[in-house]
Amino acid sequence: MRANLCWKACLGLLLPACVVSVAVADVTLPAIFSDHMVLQCQTALPVWGWADPGEEVTVTLGEQTETTTADPTGKWSVTLAALEAGGPHTLTVKGKNTIEVADVLAGEVWLASGQSNMAMAVASSANFPEEQAAADHPGIRMFTVARVPGETPQQRCEGQWQVSSPETVGGFSATAYFFGRHLHEQLGVPVGLINSSWGGTPVEAWTSLQTQEALPELRPLLENWSRQVANYDPEAAKTRYENEMAQWRKNVEQAEAAGEQPPRQPQPPVDPRVSPHRPANLYNGMIAPLVPYALRGAIWYQGESNAGNAAHLYGLQLAAMINNWRQVWGQDNFPFEWVQLPNFRTPQEQPVETSGWVIVQEEMFKTLAVPNTGMAITIDVGEADDIHPKNKQDVGKRLALWALGTTYAKEIVFSGPLYRSMRKEDGKIVLAFDHVGDGLVAKEGKLKGFAIAGEDREFVFAEAEIAGKTVVVSSPTVKDPVAVRYAWASNPNCNLSNSAGLPASPFRSDDWDK
């Protein structure tokens, strides 16, 4: 994919005022159709907006022009023919008024969504001064969706496109930016990134209500939220908050007098109807307004907020969301990639340490069964004491490697080793993996991170050796092993990778409860 690009400074978005004696609705566009936008190349391009019912609207892009009429609700849409990567172009929309969208490029467009680790800005990532100085990439643009929940699917959202530069990059999503930068370097075409993320939010907030209501396993979750909405008393919540604040002020005075750390300030109440945690609220307010903007695919960094008692449902929820997004975009199989949760919390001490965090990691691995999906393994780049690790460079690059190796058909090693199967052999277990590259590697010394168990289901640390493209696991205390786990802890001591230096995913060969 090659493009002959000529980067130009753009003219401002022209929105001429129309002064008339009667109320007339100007032709308008969604916020995402604005200066510096990136359109997906090599695919049909939906363009839509609003006008007076029955108003004729003409859309021009380059040499192509389409004309349509607004429907009785004022909505209009056209579909433009595919563009090759390049630009700049001008998009013109004309009805009773005229809109010109300047500095439009065609390239690769990816939606980036999730919670705080996707929202985390480049300014908060590692080596920001160096990254800022090197951020003059006019072919990389990001549209950041304003954080607004919706009780019902919305048609509009706020946001603007920004061109990557030392002045703007600090506010970009770090994971999305480093993903896009690697694609831009390897493909040589413009990259547009749509950042729709909100810290601390669960997967159910990003999935349509209709999708979730079709899953019996999610009924308790939805019923719980229905009760919260029905029982919410704003006056009682206000009084409770005021009492909490009064007690907090007393506690702060006492802490300061004792030279201790003051307690965290209570948060004001949020009406559950508009909570960003409520099922479907962020789908309604921050995903639905983007449909059907043409995309190549989506990347996702989330899961931390679902690593509690219902962690075992995460795979079901993630697969449902993927299928939901693909359905509403009318692309049944668009690429969808996610970041597997990294290492976090107290370093591993026991052979296996099951937690909600580990279960979400496993559920993410299992979700690779959904076609045309990918997973960036990050078990080696986390931080024990920070749920927001600063190394987003490797995170973004590993997502990009999946895209390059699958969506863009580059002949590269794009994933770390993924457990495939096991067999018993002479009192040992032999493990086979996918994505080994030219072979398996133990980073920094002897292979570690494996645990083994017999029929008693009692795991012990195991000896592990690489044998070509397999790993042989054993223990002198387990004569007849039946199960193996690897990196089975929130912050495991593990070091298996492939010849490309990409780490292996945590896994287990059993399905035992503990």
Secondary structure as GFF3:
##gff-version 3
##sequence-region A 1 514
A	DSSP	beta_strand	38	40	.	.	.	ID=ss1
A	DSSP	beta_strand	45	50	.	.	.	ID=ss2
A	DSSP	beta_strand	56	61	.	.	.	ID=ss3
A	DSSP	beta_strand	64	69	.	.	.	ID=ss4
A	DSSP	beta_strand	75	80	.	.	.	ID=ss5
A	DSSP	beta_strand	86	94	.	.	.	ID=ss6
A	DSSP	beta_strand	98	114	.	.	.	ID=ss7
A	DSSP	alpha_helix	116	119	.	.	.	ID=ss8
A	DSSP	three_ten_helix	122	124	.	.	.	ID=ss9
A	DSSP	alpha_helix	128	133	.	.	.	ID=ss10
A	DSSP	beta_strand	137	145	.	.	.	ID=ss11
A	DSSP	beta_strand	159	164	.	.	.	ID=ss12
A	DSSP	three_ten_helix	169	171	.	.	.	ID=ss13
A	DSSP	alpha_helix	174	187	.	.	.	ID=ss14
A	DSSP	beta_strand	191	197	.	.	.	ID=ss15
A	DSSP	three_ten_helix	203	206	.	.	.	ID=ss16
A	DSSP	alpha_helix	209	213	.	.	.	ID=ss17
A	DSSP	three_ten_helix	216	218	.	.	.	ID=ss18
A	DSSP	alpha_helix	219	231	.	.	.	ID=ss19
A	DSSP	alpha_helix	234	257	.	.	.	ID=ss20
A	DSSP	three_ten_helix	272	274	.	.	.	ID=ss21
A	DSSP	alpha_helix	281	282	.	.	.	ID=ss22
A	DSSP	pi_helix	283	287	.	.	.	ID=ss23
A	DSSP	three_ten_helix	288	290	.	.	.	ID=ss24
A	DSSP	beta_strand	297	301	.	.	.	ID=ss25
A	DSSP	three_ten_helix	304	306	.	.	.	ID=ss26
A	DSSP	three_ten_helix	311	313	.	.	.	ID=ss27
A	DSSP	alpha_helix	314	329	.	.	.	ID=ss28
A	DSSP	beta_strand	336	339	.	.	.	ID=ss29
A	DSSP	alpha_helix	356	366	.	.	.	ID=ss30
A	DSSP	three_ten_helix	367	369	.	.	.	ID=ss31
A	DSSP	beta_strand	373	376	.	.	.	ID=ss32
A	DSSP	alpha_helix	393	405	.	.	.	ID=ss33
A	DSSP	beta_strand	418	425	.	.	.	ID=ss34
A	DSSP	beta_strand	428	434	.	.	.	ID=ss35
A	DSSP	beta_strand	440	442	.	.	.	ID=ss36
A	DSSP	beta_strand	450	453	.	.	.	ID=ss37
A	DSSP	beta_strand	460	461	.	.	.	ID=ss38
A	DSSP	beta_strand	463	467	.	.	.	ID=ss39
A	DSSP	beta_strand	470	474	.	.	.	ID=ss40
A	DSSP	beta_strand	483	486	.	.	.	ID=ss41
A	DSSP	beta_strand	496	498	.	.	.	ID=ss42
A	DSSP	beta_strand	507	508	.	.	.	ID=ss43
###
